[in-house]
Amino acid sequence: MEDYKYLFKIVLIGDAGVGKTCLVRRFTQGLFPPGQAATIGVDFMIKTVEINGERVKLQIWDTAGQEKFRSITQSYYRAANALILVYDVCSQATFDSLPQWISDIESFAKHKVLAYLVGNKIDQINSKEVPTYIGKQWADRFEMRFLETSAKDAENVDILFYDIAVELTKDAREKDKLESDCSGFNISPNTKTINRCTACFKF
C-alpha cells in the first residue's frame, strides 16, 4: 500500500564540485560528507515529507557535472518535476558556465518546469566571488527562483527542498481538482444538452 499522496522527481544539475551531492545528503540524511567524491553518472536518494497534512515523496536525482556525463544526465531532465541548478558562490567559473546548463534545460526539460538557481557554499564568506545580487539578477532574467545555501552549515537547505515540495504539491492538487470537477462534457438534466467544458478543451 502506498504511504504517500504524491511522488515528485527533483533533479540537481551544475558543474562538478559545486556541492550538489552535499546538498542532497544534508537534506535526506542530515549529514555533510567531508571529502565527498565526485558523482559518477547519476545517483538518487528519497525522502518523504509532510505538506499540509499529506505525505509527499521526493525522489532527488544527483547528476554528475563532468562534461563526459552530460549526454547521460540530460535524459533525466524530461521526467523532472523540478530542476535545481547549482553553482559555487566561491567560483566564478561555475557561475560563468550557467548559460550552458540553461541551454540544456530549454532543450531537454518539460515546458515551464519549476526551476531554482542555487548559489551554494555561502559559509565560505571570505572566498565569495559571485555577489548575491548578481545571482538574483541572473535568476530573474531566466524566470527562476533564487536561493543561496550552505550544505556544510545546513543554511537554507531544508527551505529549498520544502519550498519545492510545497509548490509541486499545490500544482498537483489544482490538477486533481480540475480533473475531478471536469470530465470534458457537462450534461444538463433539464435541457438534455451537452456543453463543452472550456477548462478541459481548447477551441
N, C-alpha and C positions, 0 to 999 in steps of 0.2 A: 504494500500500500504506500502511495506517495505521501511523504511527510512535508510537502511544500506546495504552495499555491502556484508560484511562478518560478521558472528557470530562465536565467539570463546569462548570456555569454559576454564577457568583458575581455578585450584583447589589449595588451600593453605593447607598444612599439616605440622605437627610438634607437639611437646609436648604442653600441656596446659600451658598458661601463657607466651608464647614467644612473643605474640603481633600480632598474625595473624589477629584478628578482628580489631585491631587498624590500621594495615596497610591497610586493605580493606576500612575502614571508612575514613581514611585520604585521600586515593586516590579518592573514589567515592563521598564523602561529604565535604572534606576539614576540617574534624573535628578530634580532638584527644579526645576520651571519657575517662575522668579520672575515675578510679574505674570500668573499664569495666568488667562485669560479664562474666564468662566462657560460651562459646558457648555450647549449648545442641544439640547434633546431627549434623545437617548441616544447614547452612544459606547461602543466596546468595544475592548479590547486582549487579546492572547493571550500566555500564557507556559506553556511546558512544563517541568515539574519532575519529579524522580525521587523516588518514595516507596517505600522498601523494595525497591529494585531494579526497580520498574515505572515506566514513563513515564506521567505524568498531565498532560493538557492542561487548563489553566484558561482559560476564556473569561470575562473580567471585564468586566461591564457597568457603566459610569459614567453615572448618570442625573442629569438636571437637577433642582435643588432648588426652582426657582421654582414658585409655585402654578399658573401658566398651563400648565405641562407635566405636571401631576400625572396627568391622565387618560391621557396617552401612556405615562408611565413605569409606571403601575400594571399595564399589560398584561404587563410583563416579570417581575412577581413570580411568576406561576404556573409559569414554566419554571425558576425559580431553584432550584439545589440548596442554596445558602447565601445569606443576606442579611447585609450589613454596614450597620448603622445608625450613622451618624457624626454627632457633634456637636463643637462647638468648645469646648474647656475654658475658653477666654477669653471666651466669650459665653454668658451666662445665658439669653439669648433663644433660642439654638439648642437648649439643653437643655430649656427650657420647652415647646418645640414637639414634643418626643418623643412625647407621647400621640397626636398626630395621625398620626405615622408608624406607631406601633404599631397604631392602628386600621386603617390601610391593609394592614399585614402580616396582621392577623387576617381581613381581608375578602378579600384577593386572593392571598395566598401559599398554598402547599401546607401541609397539616396537619403540624405538628411540623417545619417547615423548620429547618435549622441556622442559628441567628441569633446574631450578635455585636453588642454595643454597644461602640462605639469612641469614646473621647474623644481628639480629635486636637489638635495644636499644643502639646504639653507642653514644647516648647523655650521657649515664652514664659512661663516660670515666674512672673515678676513681674506678669503680667497675668491670672493664672489666677483665674477666677470660680467654677468648679464643682469642689469638692473631690473627690479620688479616691474617698473612702468613699461620697459621695453617688451617684456614678455606679455604683459597685459595688452599692449597695443597690437602686438602680433596676433594674439588670440582673437581680439575683437575684429581684426581685419578678415580673419577666416571663419568668423562666427563660431568660435569655440569657447568653451568655458575655461576659466583660468584659475590655477591654484599653485602655490609654492609649498613644498613639503620637505620633511626630513625623515627618511626611513630610520636613520640612526636614533633620533630623539622621539620618533613617533609623532612628530608635529604634523597635523592636518591629514594624516594617513587615513584614519577612520572616517574623517569628514569626507574625504574624496570618495571612498567606496560607498558610504552610506548615502551621500548625495546622488550618486549614480543609481543606487538601488531605489531610492525614493522616486526619482524621475521616471525610471523604467516601469516601476510598479504603477505609477499614476497613468502612464500611457497605456499600459496593459489593461487597467481597469476601464478606461474610457473605451478601448476597443471592445472589451467584453460587453459593456453596456450597450454600445451601438449594435453589436451582433444580436443581443437578446431582445432589443427593442424593435429591431427592423429585420424582417425576413425577406425584404425586397419588394413585396406586394402587400397592400392593405385591402382587405375585402370589407366593404361596408354591409352589415347585416340588413339594413333597411332598404338601401337602394340596389343592393347586389352589384355594385360597381367595383371595379378593380382600379386602385390608384397606385401609380408608381411612387416608390419611396425615394425622394430626392437625396436622402442621406446615403443610400446604397448604390445609386445609379448615376452615371453622368450622361447628360443628354448631348 
